[in-house]
Amino acid sequence: MSDPNHSVLLSTFVNGKKKVKIIFHKEVLVWENEKAPLDQHTVPIENVLSVEHCYLKETHPSLQREIDYNQFIIHYAEKSVEDKWVYKSIILQHSDPLQVASWVKTLKNHLAKFHKRPKHLLLFVNPFGGKQNAMQIYEKYGKALFAIAGVEVTVNVSQRKDQIKDFLITHNLDMFDAVACVGGDGTVSEMFNGLVLRECRSTGIDANDIHQTLPKPKIPIGIIPGGSTDTIAYCLHGTSDPTTAVLQIIFGDTVGLDLVSVYDEHHLLRLYASVLSYGYLGDVAFQSDQYRWMGPLRYDYSGFKKLVLNKGYHGEIAIYTDKKDVEKQNCKSKCETCDRAASTQEKINCKWETIRGKFFMVSGANISCACSRSPQGIAPYCHLGDGKVNLVLVKHTSFVNIIKLLLRLSSPYASVEDLPFVETISAREFCFRAIDKSNSKWNCDGEVQHQTNIRAKVRCQLLTIFSRGSDKLPNTKGSCCNF
C-alpha cells in the first residue's frame, strides 16, 4: 500500500492561455510556465486553503450551477513583505477529466490531515472599538476567505461592555472548535477573560485565589485586529493586517501565549495579555475615556496633556524573580525559549526583591507591546510564552528625558532599554503599593483599573492562539540624534 505522504503527481495544465507544468511531491506544489516568460511558484501544502472543481458559466441566473470536470482551482496563501500573508489562486484546465479528478482527490486528502484547522468558528464582532468598523473588516477581509476554506462562521455582535465575557462564561460552546474576535485589545481581553473564568467555573477552581493554578481553556482563539493599536495581534503575527490574521486562523497552527492575572487584596481583577501600566499610560487611559468621540486621536490628545504635566508617583515594587536580567533575544516563530518554558518541569528557585522610588511610569509587559506606532515596543525582548513578565520601570525625570523616551518608543530603530532612567527586570510575579496620596490608575490592556495596590502573577502559556508567529527581524540601524 502506497504512503499518501509520498504522493507524486505530474501533469501539464492550461492556465488562461499558458501551458503550466505542475508537480506535487513531498507535500509541496511546484508549477512553472512551459514557455517564456518562465515563472515558477512553490507552495507547501500547509499553505493551501482549499482545492475544488470549477463551475461552468451560467447561461441563466435561475439555472443550477454545474461542475466543470475539466477545471479546478487551488486557493492558497503566500507570505509577502513585513510578515503579511496574501491570498492567491490558480485555475488549471485539462482535457482529461480523470486527470483533474485525480489532482482534486489527492490534494483534498492531504488537506484533510490538518485536523487542527477549525471548521466551526464562533466569531465575536465589536462594532464600537477602534474606528468602529469591525463588521466592515469581517465582511471585507474575513467572510469570503472563511467560505473558501470551508469554515462555518457564527457571528455574534457585541452590544455592551463585558457581553463577550459573559457569553463565554454562560453559553454552551460544544458546537464550536474555535473562538475568534474582530476588535481591539479590549475585545481580545474580554474573550480570554471569559474563557479562563469559564474553565474555572467548570473545574471548581477559585479564580480569586492567587495560589491556585488557573485552568487552560481547551478551545483555541483567533484575533482579527479592528482596534486603535492592535498590540496583541501585531506581536503575534508581526503585522496588524486583517487578511494575515484571518489566514492564521484558517491555517490552524497555534502558539502558546502567557497571561498575567491581576489581584487586589481579595479578588482577581482581570487577566491581561499585553501590558499593565501605572503612571503615565494609566493616566492617559483614564483621561481618554471622556474623549471617546474623538476616536483613536483621544490617546494623542490625552497623552500630550499628561506629558506637559510630567507627574511622578511614589511607589514600592516587590519583584519575584529567578533572574532579574533580561536576555536580549527576540521572540520569533518556533521560539526555542518559549518551547523550553512550555516543556520544562524543573522547579524554579525565585526570591522576592523590593524597589522604592518615584516613577513616571511602571509597566508590566507580557509581550513586547510593539505596534505600528511603536515598532520595537516598550519591552522588545519580551517573549510570548516564557512564563515571565518584563517589568519596565521609568523613573521620574526631566521633561527632555521623557521626550527622549517617547521618541524611542515611536522609533523603528531604537529601544528604551539603554536609557539611564529606565530599568527592565524579568519577573514571574510583582506587587505594587503606592506610598503617597497622589495616586494614578492602572491601564490593563487598554481598560482602566482603579485599584492602586495590586499583585500580578504570570500564567505560562495559558492561552492557545492561532498564529505561526513572526519572523520580522529587528532594525539594527543607528537611531537619529541618539534618541
HELIX and SHEET records of a PDB file:
HELIX    1   1 PRO A    4  HIS A    6  5                                   3    
HELIX    2   2 ILE A   45  ASN A   47  5                                   3    
HELIX    3   3 PRO A   97  LEU A  111  1                                  15    
HELIX    4   4 ALA A  134  ILE A  137  1                                   4    
HELIX    5   5 TYR A  138  GLY A  142  3                                   5    
HELIX    6   6 LYS A  143  ILE A  148  1                                   6    
HELIX    7   7 GLN A  163  THR A  170  1                                   8    
HELIX    8   8 ASP A  185  THR A  203  1                                  19    
HELIX    9   9 THR A  231  HIS A  237  1                                   7    
HELIX   10  10 PRO A  242  PHE A  251  1                                  10    
HELIX   11  11 TYR A  280  SER A  288  1                                   9    
HELIX   12  12 ASP A  289  MET A  294  5                                   6    
HELIX   13  13 LEU A  297  LEU A  309  1                                  13    
HELIX   14  14 GLU A  336  SER A  343  1                                   8    
HELIX   15  15 PHE A  399  SER A  410  1                                  12    
HELIX   16  16 CYS A  480  ASN A  482  5                                   3    
SHEET    1   A 4 VAL A   8  ASN A  15  0                                        
SHEET    2   A 4 LYS A  18  HIS A  25 -1                                        
SHEET    3   A 4 VAL A  28  ASN A  33 -1                                        
SHEET    4   A 4 GLN A  40  PRO A  44 -1                                        
SHEET    1   B 3 VAL A  48  TYR A  55  0                                        
SHEET    2   B 3 ILE A  67  LYS A  79 -1                                        
SHEET    3   B 3 TRP A  85  GLN A  93 -1                                        
SHEET    1   C 4 GLU A 152  VAL A 157  0                                        
SHEET    2   C 4 HIS A 120  VAL A 125  1                                        
SHEET    3   C 4 ALA A 178  GLY A 183  1                                        
SHEET    4   C 4 ILE A 221  PRO A 225  1                                        
SHEET    1   D 9 LEU A 268  TYR A 272  0                                        
SHEET    2   D 9 THR A 254  TYR A 263 -1                                        
SHEET    3   D 9 ILE A 454  PHE A 466 -1                                        
SHEET    4   D 9 GLU A 429  ALA A 434 -1                                        
SHEET    5   D 9 TYR A 313  THR A 321 -1                                        
SHEET    6   D 9 LYS A 351  ALA A 365 -1                                        
SHEET    7   D 9 VAL A 275  GLY A 279 -1                                        
SHEET    8   D 9 TRP A 442  CYS A 444 -1                                        
SHEET    9   D 9 GLU A 447  GLN A 449 -1                                        
SHEET    1   E 8 LEU A 268  TYR A 272  0                                        
SHEET    2   E 8 THR A 254  TYR A 263 -1                                        
SHEET    3   E 8 ILE A 454  PHE A 466 -1                                        
SHEET    4   E 8 GLU A 429  ALA A 434 -1                                        
SHEET    5   E 8 TYR A 313  THR A 321 -1                                        
SHEET    6   E 8 LYS A 351  ALA A 365 -1                                        
SHEET    7   E 8 VAL A 389  LYS A 395 -1                                        
SHEET    8   E 8 VAL A 422  ALA A 427 -1                                        
END                                                                             
